[in-house]
Amino acid sequence: MKRILLAFGDSHTAGAEIDRQYSGSCHDKAYPAHIARHYGFDCENFAASGGSNDWMIRQFMIRIQHALIKNQKVFVLCNFCDPSRTYIKLPGKMNHCTSTLLLQNEGTKKELLVDPDFIQPYENYLKTNTDEFLNYKSLSQIFIIQTICDQYSIPYVFHTSTHWYEGNWNLISKKNFFGHHLDKRLIYKKSDTYEIYRHYSFWGVASLHPDWNHVQNDPRWAMHYPESFHEFWAKKLINFIDKQKILDTAP
């Protein structure tokens, strides 16, 4: 039975804009597909543009239960999202993921939403949850998925899209979380948030690509990147997977 790579995350994981500007996804050219092809896995990509950790854990629970019932061999890849995002379900409305454009410490948070009916519930969500709590919530969700994977001997790799969550990381596996394995005494600076992103996240590692400045100044792209960046990031994760020997003891 061929192993299946199950990918969860936001627009970066979905491969947004690879084919055309503002497109929501391009699964066959996004980095999960490149990783799957490297190892000879099938690939199922559940990432969504505007996705959140709330949406991710919902999709993960549905798919992992199916995998366990069918006794499928899977490999889980999670790209954890902006902590201020959430998943909203309103009566009579389709499932909706919110996408935060700007998050400031003072609480002035602006959002990009397709349906105006979701604006007020999302504003209420942001007003009633502090940044500290949202970071704590994200770390808890990471731990839940990690625990399920460990319990059922499912190999997994986690990383972040742009953010690094402030809080207690003691229960989060350094072996399986890209960035968490690094010696933070060498790179962590309280006064330099960019330094954190540059080493830990998809967005940060993308900034190390030789074409970074060109793409940043090209109006063709709106905070997303071409397939060459996805290949660049896939190689980083493949090297991490091999170095950490994540697949060596997979059943």
N, C-alpha and C positions, 0 to 999 in steps of 0.2 A: 504494500500500500504506500503510495507516494505521500510524503508529508505536505501539509497545506500551511502556507504562511498566511496568518490572519492579521491584517493591518488595521489599526484604529488611530484616528487623529483628526486633524483639521485640514484646511486647504492645502497646506504644504504636502501632507501625506497623500492627499487626493490627487495631487498633480495639477492644481489649478493653473490655468493660463499657459500650460505647455503648448497646447495646440493653437490657441488664439486668445487674444486679450479678453479678460473678464470671464473666461470659461471656468466652470466650477470644478472640473475634474478631467484627468487623463490617466486612468489607472495603469494602462499598459506601458507608459513611459515614466511613471513616478518611481521614486527610489525603492518602494517595497517590491515592485516587479523586478527591478534589477537585482535585488538581493535574492529573491526567489529563484530567478534564472541561474544565478551563480551556484546555488546549492542544489539545483534540480528539483525545486519544490513547485507545487501549484501555488497560486496566489489569489486570495480573496480580500479585496480592499473595501473596508467599511467606513473609511474616512469621509468627512463631509465638510465642505466649505462653510465657515462659520461654526464649526463644531466646537463642542465644549467637553470638559471632563465628565459632566453629568450625562451628556449624550453618549460618550464613549463607554462608560461603565454599563449603561443600559444595553448598548449593542453587544458589548463583550459578554454579558450574562446570557443573552439570548443565544449567541453563536456558540459559546463554550459549552452550554448545556447540550446543544445538538451534537457537538463533537464528542462529548462524553457518552451520550446515549448510543451513538453510532460507532464508538470505539475508534475514532479517527486520530491519526497522528498529526498534530498541529504544532506550529511554532508561532508564538504571539509577539507582535511588534506594536508597541504603544507609543504614540507621540503625544505627550500631555500638553494641554493647551493653556492659553491665558486664563488665570484663575478667576477673572471677573465674568467670564462667559457662563452661560447656563442653558439648559434645555427647558422650553416652555411648552405646555400642552393646554390649549384652551378648548372649551366645549364647542363642537362643530367645526373646529379648525384642524388642519393637517399638522403633523409634528413639525416643530420649528426650532432651529438652533439660532442663537443670537450671536452676533459678531461685534466685539467691542473695538472701536477705532482709537479711542483715547481714554486712558485711565490715569487720573492724577490723584496724588495723596490727599488733596483737599476735598475729594469726593465729587468733583465736577466730571462726570462721566458721560460721554456722548456715544451713541450706538447707531449702527447701521442695520436697519431692519426692513425686510421686504414688505411686511404687512403692518400697517399702522396700529392695528388692534393689539399688537404685542409691545408697543412702546411703553405704555403705562405699567403693565406688569413687570417689565424688565427694569424700568426706573425704580419701582418699588423694591425689587430684588436688590439692586445696587445700594439703595438708601438704607436698607435694613440689614446689610451684611458688611462688616468692616473688612478692609484688606487683610488684616491679620487672620480673621476667621476664614476667608476664602482661601488663603494659603494653607491653613490648617486642614480645611476640607479637602483640598487637592492632594495633600500628603496622605490623608486617610484613604482616599480613593486609590492612590497608587498602592498603598499597603494591602488593600482588599484584593486587588487584581493579583498582586505578587503572591499573596497567601494562597489564593485559589490555584495559581500555576504551580506553586511549590507542593501543595497538597496532592495534586494529581500528576506530578512529575512532568509538567509541560514546560519545555524550554521557552525562554522569553528574553526580550531586550526592550528596555524602556529608554526614552529620551524626552527632551522638551522641544517645543516648537520655537519659542522665543524667550520664555521666562524661566527663571530659577526660583523656586518657592522658598520664601523665608520661613524658618521653623525648625523643628526637631527632625533630623534625618536619621536618627539612630536605628530605626526599624527598617529602613529602606536598603535593599541589597546593593552593595558596592560592586559586586560581581556583575550584576545585570543592568545597572543604570549608567548609561553613557554620561560621563562628566562627574558622577558621584565617585567614580573609581580614582579620580585624579587627586593629587596632593594639593589641597586648597591653600596650604600655606605658601605655595609658589605663585598662585595666580589670583587668589581672592583678595580684593581690595574694596573695602566698604565705600570708598569714594569713587569707585570706577565700575559702575554697573555694566558698562559695555564689555569690560574685561571678562565678566562672568559669562555673558551671552556668547562671547566670541569662542569660548572653549567648550561650552556645554550644549548649546542648542543648534537646531537645524539652521536657523537664521544666522547665528553667530559663526558657525563653521563655514556657511556659504560665503561669508565676508572674507574668507581666506582664499577663495577661488580667484585665479588670475584675472578673470573677466568681471570681477565684482563692480568696479567703478564704472565700467562701460554699461553694464546692465542697470545700475542704479540711476544713470542719467538718460536711459533710453525710455521714452514715453510708452513704448510697446508693453512694458511690464508695470504692474501695479502691486508691488510688494511680493511678487512671486518670481520664479526663476526658470530658465530653460532646462531642457533635459540634461545638458552637460553638468549642471549644478546637482541634479538628482543623482547622476552617475558618480560625481565627486563625493557626495554625502554617503551613497551606498557603499563606496569603497572604505570610507571611514568606519561605518558600522560593521562591514564584513571583517575588517581588521580587528575591530573590538570583539566581535563574536569569536573569532579564531583565537585571539590572544587570551580571552577569558575562558576559553574551552567550554562555551555554553552548550554546544551541540555534541560534545564528546561522549556524554553519558546519557543522552536522550534515548528513551525507550523506543 
